[in-house]
Amino acid sequence: MVTITEDIVLENVDHILVSGVGILDFSVSGENSYYTWRGTEESDWEVSDVERVENVEEDRIILYPEDEFFTCEIEAKGEEENEGPVDCYC
């Protein structure tokens, strides 16, 4: 797992795991581990162009893109307590 600690743009994101406490895990196609962004419950993040959502009744939901991949523009100031914004789209 790679912790996102500074601004980054991730391309080829094939799904996103979302936690209710503000943690986002990004799965990038062809890579073996997730990129993890640790925000707060009030963090500013938005994922558009979502085709399918799984585990809606669970603690961690999974978002899948309408197209093949998401592109995610992520702002981070450190290892934890990030406020965003995070914008993901196809």
Buried (B, 14 or more C-beta within 10 A) or exposed (E): EEEBBEEBEBEBBBBBBBBEEBBBBBBBEEEEEBBBBBBBEEBEBEBEEBEEEEEEEEEEBBBEBEEEBBBBBBBBEEEBEBBBEBBBBB
